[in-house]
Amino acid sequence: MDPMILALVIAIVAIALIFDFTNGFHDAANAIATSVATRALTPRAALVMAAVMNFVGAFLGTGVAETIGSGIVTAPEQPICVDGTCGDPTFLFIVLAGVVGAIVWNMTTWYFGLPSSSSHALIGGLAGAGLAASVTIKWSVIGAKVILPMFVSPIVGFILAYLFMSVILRVFANFTYRTTMRRFRLAQTVSAAAMALGHGLQDAQKTMGIIVLSLVAVGELDTFVVPFWVKFAAAAAISLGTYSGGWRIMKTLGSKIIDLDPSQGFAAETVAASVLYTTAFVFSAPISTTQTITSAIMGAGATKRLSAVRWSVTGNILGAWVLTIPAAASVAAGVFLVMQVFI
């Protein structure tokens, strides 16, 4: 393999795993913020549990990886080979710039404590770099499997969490409050684990998709199949990132949106996990775990009263959601244009 092509592939693998790590600590709050806020789990125990379940979840499927790896930008149908050297440097620069754009947006929103979508940052990054390079962007796939779920999943999460929490309030209306909350704290251990498993299932696959995309582009893989070492590396990176924690965003999700009790935390986590599993296994859609759990928290909390939700904080979060794809795309496009000097 040509030294430049080899260096680019190694850089893509390394930076993709760095993105996976940032995804882990950026989104650690998705799985455990509600459990920590309601004191169902201590912060350290919650992080250990989330890290383990993220690792396990990464091995449960590859449908989302295929959507990311083959459904956003058009890769060369056959690796470009000249004098025994295979690979298109321009395409590899697109992938590299896309991942860098996603990392920059992840770090920006983490700094401000905003629970934005790492998934949409990655997709926006790839699309932005692809546009800058004038390659074909698969807008139909992005529309069906990214944009549509981006709007539908939060609405579904809010409504289902609201309905589920309403049922819980009805069923347990005559039970002793303190005893009931203690039992829901125990139940939250299960629901938080399910949420962490769903996060690993969804988000680790996105890194797998990027790595396999680069390997297919240079002819190292003939078809889109995720090798075991790619699964293991992605699982380990997101697990380590999760264990390192994301305290800024955890505070936002756990207490700034609404003051949760254990029953509301259980309802939000259960609904969010269900949505993650359904979209991954049934639709292979890379939805945002952040948007799903945030909207579920809002839905569960709104059963108290709508004013219980701190809508000013919610407005900041929604703003970050709307900006994620275009912001990551803009950064990635800029990075690609700089990289053109080396193409």
C-alpha positions as CSV (number, residue, x, y, z in Angstrom):
1,M,0.0,0.0,0.0
2,D,1.2,3.5,-0.9
3,P,2.7,5.2,2.3
4,M,0.3,8.2,1.9
5,I,-2.7,5.9,1.6
6,L,-1.6,3.8,4.5
7,A,-1.0,6.9,6.6
8,L,-4.5,8.2,5.8
9,V,-6.1,4.9,6.7
10,I,-4.2,4.8,10.0
11,A,-5.2,8.4,10.7
12,I,-8.9,7.7,10.0
13,V,-8.9,4.6,12.3
14,A,-7.1,6.6,15.1
15,I,-9.3,9.7,14.8
16,A,-12.5,7.6,14.5
17,L,-11.6,5.9,17.8
18,I,-10.9,9.3,19.3
19,F,-14.4,10.4,18.1
20,D,-15.7,7.2,19.7
21,F,-14.0,8.1,23.0
22,T,-15.5,11.6,22.9
23,N,-18.9,10.1,22.1
24,G,-18.5,8.0,25.2
25,F,-17.9,10.8,27.7
26,H,-20.1,13.2,25.8
27,D,-23.0,10.8,25.9
28,A,-22.3,9.0,29.3
29,A,-25.0,11.2,30.7
30,N,-27.6,9.7,28.4
31,A,-27.6,6.4,30.3
32,I,-26.9,7.4,33.8
33,A,-27.9,11.0,34.5
34,T,-31.4,10.2,35.7
35,S,-30.2,7.3,37.9
36,V,-27.5,9.5,39.5
37,A,-29.9,12.4,39.9
38,T,-32.5,10.3,41.7
39,R,-29.8,8.6,43.8
40,A,-30.7,5.2,42.4
41,L,-26.9,4.7,41.7
42,T,-23.8,6.4,42.9
43,P,-21.9,8.2,40.1
44,R,-19.0,5.8,40.1
45,A,-21.2,2.7,40.2
46,A,-23.3,4.2,37.4
47,L,-20.3,4.9,35.2
48,V,-18.9,1.4,35.7
49,M,-22.3,-0.2,34.8
50,A,-22.7,2.1,31.8
51,A,-19.2,1.4,30.5
52,V,-19.7,-2.4,30.7
53,M,-23.1,-2.2,29.0
54,N,-21.8,0.1,26.3
55,F,-19.1,-2.4,25.6
56,V,-21.6,-5.3,25.4
57,G,-24.0,-3.3,23.3
58,A,-21.4,-2.7,20.6
59,F,-21.4,-6.4,19.7
60,L,-25.2,-6.7,19.2
61,G,-25.5,-5.6,15.6
62,T,-24.1,-3.9,12.5
63,G,-27.2,-2.4,10.8
64,V,-26.4,1.2,11.9
65,A,-22.8,0.8,11.0
66,E,-23.8,-0.1,7.4
67,T,-26.0,3.0,7.2
68,I,-23.2,5.2,8.3
69,G,-20.5,3.4,6.2
70,S,-22.5,3.2,3.0
71,G,-25.5,5.5,3.2
72,I,-24.1,9.1,3.5
73,V,-21.4,9.7,0.9
74,T,-20.8,7.7,-2.2
75,A,-17.6,5.7,-2.0
76,P,-15.8,4.6,-5.1
77,E,-17.5,1.4,-6.4
78,Q,-14.1,-0.1,-7.0
79,P,-10.9,0.9,-5.2
80,I,-8.8,3.1,-7.5
81,C,-5.5,1.1,-8.1
82,V,-2.5,2.5,-9.9
83,D,0.7,0.5,-10.1
84,G,-0.5,-1.8,-7.3
85,T,-1.5,1.1,-5.1
86,C,-5.2,1.2,-4.2
87,G,-7.1,4.0,-2.7
88,D,-8.5,7.4,-3.5
89,P,-6.8,10.1,-1.3
90,T,-9.6,12.6,-1.9
91,F,-12.2,10.2,-0.6
92,L,-10.1,9.4,2.5
93,F,-9.6,13.1,3.2
94,I,-13.4,13.4,3.0
95,V,-13.8,10.7,5.7
96,L,-11.0,12.2,7.8
97,A,-12.4,15.7,7.6
98,G,-15.9,14.5,8.5
99,V,-14.8,12.8,11.7
100,V,-12.7,15.9,12.7
101,G,-15.8,18.1,12.2
102,A,-17.8,15.8,14.5
103,I,-15.1,15.8,17.2
104,V,-14.9,19.6,17.2
105,W,-18.7,19.9,17.6
106,N,-18.7,17.2,20.3
107,M,-16.1,19.1,22.3
108,T,-17.8,22.5,21.8
109,T,-21.2,21.2,23.1
110,W,-19.5,19.3,25.9
111,Y,-17.8,22.5,27.0
112,F,-21.1,24.3,27.3
113,G,-22.8,21.3,28.9
114,L,-25.3,20.9,26.0
115,P,-26.6,17.4,25.3
116,S,-26.2,17.4,21.5
117,S,-26.1,14.5,19.1
118,S,-22.8,12.8,18.4
119,S,-24.5,10.8,15.7
120,H,-25.8,13.9,13.8
121,A,-22.4,15.6,14.2
122,L,-20.8,12.7,12.5
123,I,-23.3,12.6,9.7
124,G,-23.2,16.3,9.3
125,G,-19.4,16.1,9.2
126,L,-19.4,13.5,6.4
127,A,-22.0,15.4,4.4
128,G,-20.2,18.7,4.8
129,A,-16.8,17.3,3.7
130,G,-18.5,15.5,0.8
131,L,-20.1,18.7,-0.4
132,A,-16.8,20.5,-0.2
133,A,-15.3,17.8,-2.4
134,S,-18.2,17.8,-4.8
135,V,-19.0,14.1,-4.4
136,T,-22.5,12.6,-4.5
137,I,-24.3,12.9,-1.1
138,K,-27.1,10.3,-0.6
139,W,-29.7,12.8,0.4
140,S,-32.6,10.3,0.1
141,V,-30.9,8.1,2.8
142,I,-30.1,11.0,5.0
143,G,-33.7,12.2,4.7
144,A,-35.2,8.8,5.5
145,K,-32.8,7.5,8.1
146,V,-31.4,10.7,9.7
147,I,-33.6,13.8,9.2
148,L,-36.9,12.1,9.6
149,P,-35.9,10.1,12.7
150,M,-34.3,13.3,14.1
151,F,-37.7,14.9,14.3
152,V,-39.8,11.8,14.9
153,S,-37.8,10.1,17.7
154,P,-37.9,13.1,20.2
155,I,-41.7,13.4,19.6
156,V,-42.2,9.7,20.0
157,G,-39.9,9.7,23.1
158,F,-41.8,12.6,24.7
159,I,-45.3,11.1,24.0
160,L,-44.4,7.6,25.1
161,A,-42.7,8.8,28.3
162,Y,-45.7,11.0,29.1
163,L,-48.1,8.1,28.6
164,F,-46.0,5.6,30.4
165,M,-45.5,7.9,33.3
166,S,-49.2,8.6,33.4
167,V,-49.9,4.9,33.7
168,I,-47.4,4.6,36.5
169,L,-49.0,7.5,38.4
170,R,-52.4,5.8,38.0
171,V,-51.3,2.3,39.0
172,F,-49.3,3.5,42.1
173,A,-51.6,6.3,43.2
174,N,-52.6,4.6,46.4
175,F,-49.2,3.2,47.3
176,T,-46.9,4.6,50.0
177,Y,-44.7,7.2,48.4
178,R,-41.5,6.4,50.1
179,T,-41.7,2.7,49.7
180,T,-42.7,3.1,46.0
181,M,-39.8,5.4,45.3
182,R,-37.4,3.0,46.9
183,R,-38.6,0.2,44.6
184,F,-38.3,2.5,41.6
185,R,-34.7,3.2,42.5
186,L,-34.0,-0.5,42.3
187,A,-35.9,-0.7,39.0
188,Q,-33.8,2.2,37.7
189,T,-30.7,0.0,37.9
190,V,-32.3,-2.2,35.2
191,S,-33.6,0.6,33.1
192,A,-30.3,2.5,33.2
193,A,-28.5,-0.7,32.2
194,A,-30.9,-1.1,29.3
195,M,-30.3,2.5,28.2
196,A,-26.5,2.0,28.3
197,L,-26.8,-1.2,26.3
198,G,-28.9,0.7,23.7
199,H,-26.3,3.5,23.6
200,G,-23.5,1.0,22.9
201,L,-25.7,-0.7,20.2
202,Q,-26.3,2.6,18.4
203,D,-23.3,4.8,18.9
204,A,-20.3,2.3,18.8
205,Q,-21.6,1.1,15.4
206,K,-21.1,4.6,13.9
207,T,-17.4,4.4,14.5
208,M,-17.4,0.9,13.0
209,G,-19.0,2.3,9.9
210,I,-16.4,4.9,9.4
211,I,-13.5,2.5,9.8
212,V,-15.0,-0.1,7.5
213,L,-15.8,2.6,5.0
214,S,-12.1,3.5,4.8
215,L,-11.0,-0.1,4.5
216,V,-13.4,-0.8,1.7
217,A,-12.3,2.3,-0.1
218,V,-8.7,1.1,-0.2
219,G,-9.5,-2.5,-1.1
220,E,-8.6,-4.0,2.3
221,L,-12.2,-5.3,2.4
222,D,-14.2,-6.5,-0.6
223,T,-17.7,-6.0,1.0
224,F,-19.1,-4.1,4.0
225,V,-18.4,-6.6,6.7
226,V,-17.3,-5.4,10.2
227,P,-14.2,-7.4,11.3
228,F,-14.0,-8.5,14.9
229,W,-11.0,-6.2,15.7
230,V,-13.1,-3.2,14.5
231,K,-16.0,-4.1,16.8
232,F,-13.6,-4.7,19.7
233,A,-11.7,-1.4,19.2
234,A,-15.0,0.6,18.8
235,A,-16.5,-1.1,21.9
236,A,-13.4,-0.4,24.0
237,A,-13.1,3.2,22.9
238,I,-16.7,4.1,23.7
239,S,-16.6,2.1,26.9
240,L,-13.5,3.9,28.2
241,G,-15.0,7.3,27.2
242,T,-18.1,6.5,29.1
243,Y,-16.1,5.5,32.2
244,S,-14.3,8.8,32.1
245,G,-17.6,10.5,32.6
246,G,-19.3,13.6,31.2
247,W,-20.2,15.5,34.3
248,R,-21.1,18.8,32.6
249,I,-23.9,17.2,30.4
250,M,-24.9,14.9,33.2
251,K,-25.8,17.9,35.4
252,T,-27.9,19.3,32.5
253,L,-29.8,16.1,31.9
254,G,-30.1,15.1,35.6
255,S,-31.3,18.3,37.2
256,K,-31.4,21.4,34.9
257,I,-34.3,20.2,32.7
258,I,-36.5,19.0,35.6
259,D,-36.1,17.7,39.1
260,L,-36.8,14.0,38.6
261,D,-38.0,11.4,41.1
262,P,-37.1,7.7,40.6
263,S,-40.4,6.8,39.0
264,Q,-39.9,9.5,36.3
265,G,-36.3,8.4,35.8
266,F,-37.4,4.8,35.3
267,A,-40.1,5.8,32.8
268,A,-37.7,8.0,30.8
269,E,-35.0,5.4,30.6
270,T,-37.3,2.6,29.8
271,V,-39.0,4.5,26.9
272,A,-35.7,5.8,25.6
273,A,-34.1,2.3,25.6
274,S,-37.1,0.9,23.8
275,V,-36.8,3.5,21.0
276,L,-33.1,2.9,20.6
277,Y,-33.6,-0.9,20.2
278,T,-36.5,-0.5,17.8
279,T,-34.6,2.0,15.5
280,A,-31.4,-0.1,15.5
281,F,-32.8,-3.5,15.0
282,V,-35.9,-2.7,12.8
283,F,-34.9,0.3,10.8
284,S,-31.0,0.4,11.1
285,A,-31.5,4.1,11.6
286,P,-28.7,6.0,13.4
287,I,-30.8,8.1,15.8
288,S,-29.6,10.3,18.5
289,T,-29.5,8.7,22.0
290,T,-29.2,12.3,23.4
291,Q,-32.4,13.5,21.8
292,T,-34.3,10.4,22.7
293,I,-33.4,10.4,26.4
294,T,-33.8,14.2,26.7
295,S,-37.3,14.2,25.2
296,A,-38.2,11.2,27.3
297,I,-37.1,13.1,30.4
298,M,-39.3,16.1,29.3
299,G,-42.3,13.8,28.7
300,A,-42.0,12.0,32.0
301,G,-41.5,15.3,33.9
302,A,-44.4,17.0,32.1
303,T,-46.9,14.7,33.9
304,K,-46.3,16.8,37.0
305,R,-47.2,19.9,35.1
306,L,-45.9,21.5,32.0
307,S,-44.3,24.4,34.0
308,A,-42.2,21.8,35.9
309,V,-40.0,21.5,32.8
310,R,-37.5,24.3,32.6
311,W,-38.3,25.4,29.1
312,S,-35.5,28.0,28.9
313,V,-32.9,25.2,29.3
314,T,-34.9,23.1,26.9
315,G,-34.7,25.9,24.3
316,N,-30.9,26.0,24.5
317,I,-30.8,22.2,24.0
318,L,-33.2,22.4,21.0
319,G,-31.0,25.1,19.5
320,A,-27.9,22.8,19.8
321,W,-29.9,20.1,18.1
322,V,-30.9,22.3,15.2
323,L,-27.3,23.6,14.8
324,T,-25.5,20.2,15.0
325,I,-25.6,19.0,11.4
326,P,-24.9,22.4,9.7
327,A,-22.2,23.3,12.3
328,A,-20.4,20.0,12.0
329,A,-20.8,20.1,8.3
330,S,-19.3,23.6,8.1
331,V,-16.3,22.6,10.3
332,A,-15.7,19.5,8.2
333,A,-15.9,21.4,4.9
334,G,-13.4,23.9,6.2
335,V,-11.0,21.1,7.4
336,F,-11.3,19.4,4.0
337,L,-10.5,22.6,2.1
338,V,-7.4,23.0,4.2
339,M,-6.5,19.3,3.6
340,Q,-6.8,19.9,-0.2
341,V,-3.3,21.3,0.0
342,F,-2.0,17.8,0.6
343,I,-4.1,16.0,-2.0
